[in-house]
């Protein structure tokens, strides 16, 4: 959201750096949850499926956001992206006990 409302290039660069940094930090617990909740024999299938689904969603999302950018402008695309990220973050935060429970069940 800050990126979409900003017009100062150096701040945009710093915000972009933060997005990349925090995106990488986010992947660590995601990978941990996948690896601890899926049997080892099925990990390759799960990662392949996640890759295929992610690629498909990325393609469709890029098409939709490209159309939105053409009609409404690029700032609206970043606002929509920020809102969607906030919604997903809220859902994940409210359901964080599901992730802890899955990890604890695997240890037992």
C-alpha positions in Angstrom: 0.0 0.0 0.0 2.8 2.4 0.9 4.5 1.7 -2.5 1.3 2.6 -4.4 0.9 5.9 -2.6 4.6 6.9 -2.8 6.1 9.1 -5.5 9.7 9.4 -4.1 12.0 7.1 -6.0 14.4 6.3 -3.2 11.6 5.4 -0.8 10.1 3.2 -3.6 13.4 1.4 -3.9 13.7 0.9 -0.1 10.1 -0.4 0.0 10.8 -2.8 -2.9 13.9 -4.0 -1.0 11.7 -4.7 2.1 9.2 -6.6 0.0 11.9 -8.9 -1.3 13.5 -9.3 2.1 10.3 -10.1 4.0 9.1 -12.3 1.1 12.2 -14.5 1.6 11.7 -14.5 5.4 8.1 -15.6 4.9 9.1 -18.6 2.8 11.1 -20.2 5.7 8.0 -21.0 7.9 6.0 -21.9 4.8 8.5 -24.5 3.8 8.7 -25.8 7.3 5.0 -26.3 7.5 5.0 -28.2 4.2 7.9 -30.4 5.1 6.5 -31.3 8.5 3.0 -31.9 7.5 3.6 -34.0 4.3 5.1 -37.6 4.4 8.6 -37.7 2.7 7.3 -39.9 0.0 4.8 -37.3 -1.2 7.0 -34.2 -0.9 8.0 -34.2 -4.6 4.3 -34.6 -5.7 3.3 -31.8 -3.3 6.0 -29.4 -4.5 5.3 -30.2 -8.2 1.6 -29.6 -7.6 2.2 -26.3 -5.8 4.5 -25.2 -8.6 1.9 -26.0 -11.3 -0.9 -24.3 -9.3 1.3 -21.2 -8.6 2.3 -20.9 -12.2 -1.3 -21.0 -13.3 -2.5 -18.6 -10.8 0.4 -16.2 -11.6 -0.6 -16.3 -15.3 -4.2 -15.6 -14.7 -3.4 -13.0 -12.1 -1.0 -11.2 -14.4 -3.6 -11.1 -17.1 -6.3 -9.7 -14.8 -4.0 -7.2 -13.2 -2.7 -6.1 -16.7 -6.3 -5.4 -17.7 -7.0 -3.5 -14.4 -3.8 -1.5 -14.9 -4.9 -0.6 -18.5 -8.3 0.6 -17.4 -7.7 2.0 -13.9 -4.0 2.7 -13.7 -1.0 1.0 -12.0 -1.5 2.6 -8.6 -4.9 0.9 -8.3 -3.1 -2.5 -9.0 -0.8 -1.9 -6.1 -3.6 -0.8 -3.9 -5.6 -4.0 -4.8 -2.4 -6.1 -4.2 -1.9 -4.5 -0.8 -5.5 -5.1 0.2 -5.4 -8.7 -0.9 -2.1 -9.2 1.0 -3.7 -7.6 4.2 -6.7 -10.0 3.9 -4.5 -13.1 3.5 -2.3 -12.0 6.4 -5.3 -11.5 8.6 -6.7 -14.9 7.7 -3.3 -16.6 8.4 -2.9 -14.7 11.7 -6.4 -15.7 12.9 -5.7 -19.3 12.0 -2.1 -19.6 13.1 -3.1 -22.3 15.6 -3.7 -24.7 12.7 -0.1 -24.4 11.7 1.2 -25.0 15.2 -1.1 -28.0 15.7 0.1 -29.7 12.5 3.7 -29.3 13.6 3.1 -30.6 17.1 1.1 -33.6 15.8 4.0 -34.6 13.6 6.4 -34.6 16.5 4.2 -37.0 18.5 
